[in-house]
Amino acid sequence: MSRATTLPAYVPGRAAVPGGLKLSSNELPFPPLPHVLAAIREASVDLPRYPDHRATVLRERIAAEHGLDTSWVAGGAGSVGLLQQLCLAHAGPGDEVAFGWRSFEAYPVFTALAGAQEISVPLDARTHGLDLEALAARVTDRTRLVLLADPNNPTGTTVSAEAFHRFVGRVPPTTLVVLDRAYHEFVTAADAVDPAAALAEWPNVCVLRTFSKAHGLASLRVGYLLGRPEVVDSVDRTLLPFAVNALGQAAAHACLDPVAVAEMALRAGAVVAGRQRLARELRQLGLPVSDPQGNFVWVPGVAVEPEGIATRVFPEGTRITVGTPAEVDRVLAAVEAGGLARTDAPTRAQGWLDRLDAVECRLAELADGGSRPGLTAPDPDGEERWEWAQVWAHVAEFGPYWLDELELVLRGAPGFGRTKKDPHRVAMIEEGRGLGAAIHLRAVLEAMARVRRTLAGLDDTAWRAASRHPTLGVMDLDAFLTHFLIGHYEEHAAQLESLGQTGGGA
Ligand SMILES: *Cc1c(COP(=O)(O)O)cnc(C)c1O
């Protein structure tokens, strides 16, 4: 099995159906500006050549825009490119990367890619915003990065300048605080963080900006980082050669033209007006929408998937991108026509997550307590009887297998599963009996982390998945989790607990 199979994958917003609307990726609803197109056309004569690796001209332009020296600016393939570079440059095995959750999809992906430990801290349950107090409490001297999406994607909240100030004051100076300002141009809150002031005040703060959102260049992949020259240098060392393509560099440069900046501000203003109207009218329809600060509106606790409109549905709620006024009308009409379903995904997941926590504790205690003698009782429908280490080998082996199968089921596979005679299963149990419980426990904890991530990512549609097992018939997700994952861990924890106490469990 390749290492990649244990990495979480980035999940993009859904595509539009023909004739439908795509409001699932926070894209700008306007066409490119004519003179930006002209700059792209002009740059295209150089397509046979590699672009300027460090995007010097663009960086100089950005630096001037912000009144900074060029050594304070790094370019990247979108701000996600820079996020990946930051994780690779600053965090590795043994280090931690902290962020609120739910937040931007890419954060856990890049944390895992760097081999670092993720510290994800639940959002404030009342405001759905980042809980900076709770986050500060979880930061340790092993925390290399804190990733703050501000506004937070998907919930649209900003942190106040005061809360940010208190937060940075509490984290160690060795922790780099990344203020991800992908939606900077849409922020209207009076108490929002001023990124320039934050940069000037704190040596361990850097700011991410992008041309993807308000400037409408998502497809060209240009983002930038503002920060101390050491931070800039650290990301430059992890920049994929020529990652910022020439068309992107030219287009972004054209976007910083005073005329283009003024035009962008008008367009961002139109999006903000649409956002406020969408939020207000959704509130009038009785939905608990708070104060959105990006180019999207967060509707907590419900799935909004109207016919023909692609939105981004999470287990905790729905994110709707603000489009043109006509598109906002279409969303409102669809919601009024009944395109709403309350989501009970978080509640369903929570019950299972609580059981998982409990069985994790039991297994950790068992592994700690040393090996026990005897053989397990034969299982009801078979004659397998195992000693301590064989049970552990099985417990360590089945998690990754059933997680892969669960992914198949969630992708709509008609059938799944194996039987007790499966040669790989038999071989793993035989091989693993020579290893200690502590080694198996490590594999178990890894698999359990994957179970948690999978469960937390299931929306209502996912919870309706079902598939056929060769001997047990059609099973829904609850049955799957009972038989193969969480209930399965519980069953074997009980089996291990019974060993050595009843004279061998026979
Ligand atoms: C959209 C988004 C980005 C940006 O992506 P690009 O790679 O610049 O296109 C970064 N952070 C957050 C929080 C976002 O929502």
The ligand as a MOL file (V3000), in Angstrom:
LIG
                    3D

  0  0  0     0  0            999 V3000
M  V30 BEGIN CTAB
M  V30 COUNTS 15 15 0 0 0
M  V30 BEGIN ATOM
M  V30 1 C -10.0820 29.9660 -1.9860 0
M  V30 2 C -9.1680 29.9610 -0.8150 0
M  V30 3 C -7.7980 30.0540 -0.9800 0
M  V30 4 C -7.1890 30.2240 -2.2910 0
M  V30 5 O -6.8290 29.6900 -3.1480 0
M  V30 6 P -5.8930 29.9420 -4.3850 0
M  V30 7 O -4.9500 28.8180 -4.3240 0
M  V30 8 O -5.2200 31.2570 -4.1750 0
M  V30 9 O -6.7800 29.8920 -5.5460 0
M  V30 10 C -6.9730 30.1060 0.1250 0
M  V30 11 N -7.4960 30.0670 1.3570 0
M  V30 12 C -8.8020 29.9860 1.5530 0
M  V30 13 C -9.3190 29.9970 2.9450 0
M  V30 14 C -9.6810 29.9180 0.4800 0
M  V30 15 O -10.9730 29.8000 0.7000 0
M  V30 END ATOM
M  V30 BEGIN BOND
M  V30 1 1 1 2
M  V30 2 1 2 3
M  V30 3 2 2 14
M  V30 4 1 3 4
M  V30 5 2 3 10
M  V30 6 1 4 5
M  V30 7 1 5 6
M  V30 8 2 6 7
M  V30 9 1 6 8
M  V30 10 1 6 9
M  V30 11 1 10 11
M  V30 12 2 11 12
M  V30 13 1 12 13
M  V30 14 1 12 14
M  V30 15 1 14 15
M  V30 END BOND
M  V30 END CTAB
M  END
